[in-house]
Amino acid sequence: MADSKLDIVIIGAGPGGYVAAIRAAQLGLSVAVVEMDTLGGVCLNWGCIPSKNLIQQAEDFHVLAAMEKLGVKVDRKGLDYGVVHANSRGAASALAGGVTGLLRKNRVKVVKGRARLAGAGKVAVEGGETLIAKNILIATGSRPMDIKGFEFDEKQVLSSTGILDMKTLPRSLVILGGGAIGCEFAFVMNAFGVEVTVVEMVDHLLPTEDFECAAILEHSFNKAGITVHTGTRATGLKRTAKTVKVALTTPEGDISVTAEKALVVFGRRPNTEDLGLDTVGIKADERGFIPVGDYNQTSAKGVFAIGDVTSTPLLAHVASREGEIAVEYIAGHAGDIQRVDPDSVPSAIYCEPQVAGFGLREDQAKSKGILIKKSVFPYRGIGKAVAVGKPEGLVKLIADPETGEILGGHVVGLNATEILHEILLAKTAELLPEDITRMIHAHPTLSEGVMEAALGLDGSPIHM
């Protein structure tokens, strides 16, 4: 049975889809969102939120060891990881309920079920109604990439979803992939006492981040007892009744690593299969991504795509912004829209120490022959970092040597994911480093490191 025509139907209620739905409603559009699983999508239910809850609990547990320096005796043997898991699920459930409330408050129609395009302006919900709309927004997200020979069974070989649903700790874990997800879980598992090995094919952890920041993270991992193999390729995996054995090709030769479980995080794959794209003439590229224009419009009139189904960075905050852009364009506000600038998209990795960055990296500049001016200020020169016992880290600024324009910012250390935004705001507002240095920064704060790095671009840092 066909519904009355809506202004927009959104397929998927993750951080892209539900934000787009709320923004569309705010703009006076009639909107429905179709979700086959839990509102909030992977990020809220099986990604960003539960993983950050685990990270916080890991940090709390890790801090107990530091209490011994104060003469406090702490028995950490009573850890029940089942409770840790339950806490993470509770956080996800609470926020999913919050999304439900926000959609209800904004009078967004929510339809449960699997949706498929059924021709121009039509979205068919499996086992239910067909929604008719002037515009359709695809926001179906992505899933962990399954690689031949390393297939998930979610018992011994885990995806990021599988490890988030793990209720007991393994004695040992080998992580294949040293990107953001791999490094975050390396920290969590190590903090809870698991023997961890991380394998990364590129010559440093976090291949998409600044190499100096990655080096500090690797040093921290080594001190914590995490074994790291960089420049190393996993060539095979064998399962026994109680272990997995991974064959590795390292710069020094072939070795193998045996662990109780393996976490495989080689990347993610867009959820664009069986969406009925052909019914409206859309063709995904060879990797499964949907090509889009400046306002996330596809080649089919009235059909838009955002988030992980496009080739932009697979980040929740990117999906949310793209959702806002698409519906603002649909609502006729194209002239007011600030398009996503890839060089202004922040990355954030929440291990210990945290790593964050945006824009041009030093290695990129060298490979492209771009002349830059850089400044690196160490955390050990920041009074607050030393005072709280977290002197490991740095703030790095990349600028144009002629104009002084900020081209990139990279931070590793305590609260890096928070203090990065001062640098990003300066870039977005087209401020120069001297604008940062003229602003009085409270003392003692970690943000003083940003001020000192900005001073360093002219060779005049105070505390180094």
N, C-alpha and C positions, 0 to 999 in steps of 0.2 A: 504494500500500500504506500503510495507516495505522500510525502509530507508537503506542506505549503512551502513555497520557495523561500529559502534563507539567503541572507547576504553572503554568508561564508560557512562552509563545513570544514572542520579541521580533523585530519586523521592522525591521531596520536596525541596523548596528553602528558608528554614529558615536559622538560623545562622550556622547550621551544613551543610546543603546542598549547599548553595551558596558559602561558604568558601571552601568546598571541590571542587566545580566546578572550582573556580578560581585557586586553588592550582594545580588541575589536568591539567588545561590549561598551567600553568607556567612550568609544567614538560613535556610539549609537547604532552599530551594526547588529543585525540579528544573527546569532551564531550558535552552532552546535559543534561539539567535539566528540569524536568517537574513539574509545579506548578499549582494547581487548583484554587488558590486564588491569593493574592498579594505577589509579591516577598518580601522576608524578613521574611516571616512566622509569627507565633504568637508573637515571641519575639519583633520584630521590629514594627509590626502593632497593636498588642493587648496585649502587655506585657511590656518588659523591657523599651522600649523607651517612649511610651506615659505615662506610670506610673511615670517614672523619671521626665518627663516634668511637670506632675501634682504635684509631690513632690516639685520641684523647685518653682512652682507658689504658693504652699501652704506655703513654707518657706518665700517667698517674702511678702505674705499677712500677715503672722504671725509677721514678722519684723515690720510692720506698728505700731503694738501696742507698740513696744519698743520705737518708736519715741516720744511717749508721755513723756518718761523720759527726753527727751531733750527739753521739752517745746513745741513740735510741735503738734498742734491739727490735728488729722487725722479722717475723717469721712469714716468709712469702710462699711457704709450701702449700698453703690452703687455697691457692688459686683454683677457681672453678670456671673454666673457659665457657661452659654452658651458660653461666650467668652473664659473662662478657657478651656472648652472642645474643642472648635475650635482650640485653640493653641496647645493642645496635639495632635490633629489629624494632624495639620500642620507639627509638628515635625516628626510624623510617615511617612507622605506622602513624605516629603523632603528626608528622609533617604531611603525610598523605591525607590525613583527616583535615589538615589545614587547607590543602588545595581544594578538597571537596567543598569546604565552607566558602572559600573565595569564589569558586565557580558559581555556587548557589547565590551568593551575595550579588554577583554581577549578572544573574539571570541567564547564565549560559546553559543551554540544553546539553546534558551529558547522555550519551548513548553507549551502552556496553555491547561489545562484540567486535568481530574482525571485519574491517572495512575494505572495500575494493572499488576502484573507479569503474563505473559502468556506462561510460560514454560522457559526452559533454554535459557538464552540470549535474551529474548523477553520482551518488555514492551509495553502493549497496552494502548493507550490513548483514553479515551471514546470519541466517535464521531470523531476520527481523525486517525492518522497514528499509525503503529506499529514500534517501534524503536528496532533495532537489535544492541546488544552490547556484547563485550567480558566480560564486568563486569557491575554489577548493584549495586547501592548503595541506600539503603532505609533510608530516612531521613524525615519521615512523622510526627515526633513530637508527641505532646500529646494535650489533651483537659481537661477542668475542670471536675472533678469527680462528677457525678450525683448520689446522694444517695436517696434510697427510703424513702419517707416521707419528703424529703427536696429538691424536684425537682425544677429546675430553671424554672421560667416563664419570667425572665429578666424584670419584672415590679416591683414585690414586693420581689421576691426571686432572687437575682442576683448572677451570676458567676463573676469571675474576668473580663471576657470579657464584661459582662453586665454593671458592674459599671464603666468601662472605657468608655462606650458609653452613660453614663448617662448625660443628658444635664441640669438637674435641681437638686438642692440639696434637700435631704430629711431633715425633722426636726430631725429625729432620725434614728439610724442605729445599728443593732446588728450584730456583725461579729462572725461567727461560724468557729473557727480555728485561733489560735494565732501563726501561722508560719510566714514566711517572707511576704507573700502576705497580710495576715490579719493585721500584724503590720504596714506595709507600708500604707495601706488604713485607718487604725485607725488614724495614724498621719495626713494624708491628710484631712480626713473628719472632724476631731476635729479642725484642724487649720482653716478650713473654717466655723466653728461654729456649726457643727452638733453634736448632743448628741450621743456619741458612747459608746457601750458596747462590750467588747471582751470576748469570751468564748473559753477556751483551756482545752482539756481533760487531758493533762499532768500537772504536778505540777508547771511548770513555762512556761512563754512565750518562743517562739523560742526553741522548744524541741531539735533541732539538734545543738544548740549553747551552749556555756559555761554558766553554771547556774549563775555565778556571773555577767556576762555581761547581762544576761536576767533580773536579779534582778534590775540592774540599769535602764534598759529600763522600767520595770514595775513601778518603783518609779517615773520615769519621766512622764509616762502615767498618773499615779494617780495625780501628781501635775497639769497636764494639764486638769484634769477633766474627763479623760477616765476611765470608770468602767471596771475592769478586774476581771474575774472569772477564776481561774486556778483550776486544779484538778476537773473539772466540765464537765459533759457529757450532751449534748443536746439530749433529749429523744423524742421530738415531736415538730411539728410546725403547727400552725393553721393560716389560712388567713381569714381576714375579708375584707370588702370593702376598708378600708383605712390603715389597720395595719397588722402586723404579730405578733403572740404570740408564743414564744418559751418556752417550758417546759425544765427546767434544774434540774439535780441532782448534788448538790454541796456537799462538805465535811460537811456542816452544815445542809443539808436537801434539800428538793425539793422546788424550787421557779419557777417563770416564769418571762420573760422579754418581754415587749411589745414595738415595734418600728414601724416606718413607713415602713422601708425596712429591709431585711436581706441580708447580703453577706455571701455566703456559700463557704468556701475554705478548704475543707477536703482533698484536694490533686488533683492529675492529673492522667489521664488514657492514656496509649499509643495508638496511632492511628495505630493499626495493623489489624483491621478487614477488610475484603473484599479487601485485597491486593493481593490475589492470591498466598499466601505463600505455599499453598498445591501443586501448580503447579510445584514447584521446590523442594518439600519435606521438607520445613521448618515448624517446629511446635513451636508456641509461648508457653511460660509457663502459669501457671494458672492465672497469673496477666496480661497476654497479652504482656509481654516483649519477645523480640527475643534474645535467647542466642548467644553470640559472643565470639571469641577468642581474643588473645592479640592484633591483628591488626584489630579488628572489623569484622573479617570474620565469616560468618554463617556456618551452616552445609552443605549448598549447594555451590558447587564450583562456584566461580565467583560472589557470592552474598554477599554483606556486609551490615551492619546496624550500624547506629550511633545515638547518641543523646537520646532523650526521649523514643525511641522505644526499648532501651536497659535498663538494670537495673543499669546503672551508674547514678551518681547524675543528676537530671533533671535541668541542668543549661546550659545557652547558651554558655558559654565559654568552657564547657566540650564538647558540641556537635561540636563546631568549631574545637577544637583540635583533636577530634576523626575523623572528616572529613579529616583533614590533614594527620593523621596517615594512614587511609584507602587508600587514593589515593597515598601516598608515597610508601606504600607497593605494591600497584598495579603497580606502575611505577618501581619497582625493587630496592627500597632503604631501604629494611628491616633492613640491618645492621646499618643504620644511625638513625633509628627511636628511639626517646625517648618515651616510652610508658607512658600512663597516670598513675600517682601514686595517688591513692585515698587519701593518706595522705598529698598530696601537692595541692589539689584542694581548692582554696579559696571560701568562701561563703561571700556574701555581702548583707546586709539589709539596705535600704536607708531611714529609718524613722529618727526621731530625739529623742535621739541621734542615730547615725549610729552604726551598729554592724557588725563585720567581724571576720572571724576565719579560721583556717585550722588545720588539723592534730589531734593529741590526745587531748582529753578533760580530765579534772581532774576526772569527774565522771566515765568516761570510764576506766581510769587507776585504780580507786578504785575497780570497778566491776570486772575487769580482774586480779586484784592482781599485777598490774605493779607498780614497785617502780619508783617514779619520784621526781624531784626537781622542785619546782615552784617559780616564782617570780611575784608579783603583784605590779605595780606602779600606783598610782592614778593620774588622770588628774589634781587634785588640786595641785600637786607638779610640774606641767609643767608651766613654766612662761607664755608661749604663750596662753595656755588654760585659765589661770586666767586673762590675759590681755584683751582677747576678750570676757570675760564674759561667758565662756563655761567650767567650772571646773568639770562638771559631766562626769565621765568616768574612764576607767582604761586600762592599757596594761598588759597582762598576758602572761608569757612564761612558757612552760613546757619543761623540759630537762631531759635527762638520767643522773642519779646521779653519774654514774661511768665514762662515756665518755664525758659528757657535751653536747652531740648531742642534737640539738633542735628537739623536737618531736611535738610541737604544739605551735600555737600563736593565741591569742584571744584579740580583742580590741573592746571597746565600747566607743563612744564619738565623738566629732567633727572630721570629715574627717577620721573616722576609716577605711572606705573601701579603702582609699588611702594609709595610713601609714602602713597597714598590710603587704604590699608587700615588705617592707624592711626586715621584719622577714622571709617572704616566700623565698625571694631571698637568704638570708643567709642559710636557710635550703637546698634549691635546690643546692647551690654551696658548700654544706657540710662545711660551716663555723661554727665556735664555737662562743659562746656568747662573748668571749674575743675579737674576731675579730670585733664584733659590737662596743664594748666599746672603742677599740683603734682608731676607725674611728672618726674624729672630726665632730660633728654635729653642724650645724649652730644654733646660739641662737638669738632670741627665735624662736623655731619651735616645732611643736607637736611631731616630730620625736625624740626629746630629751627623750620623754617618753619611746621609744624603748631602747635607750641607758641606761636609768636608770633601766629599768626592767632587762636588761642583766647584769648590775652591781649587781642587787639584787640577782641574782642566786648565787653569792659568798658572799652575805651579806654586800655589800659595796655601796649601792646607795648613791648619794651625797645629794639629795634634799628630803630626807625622814628620 
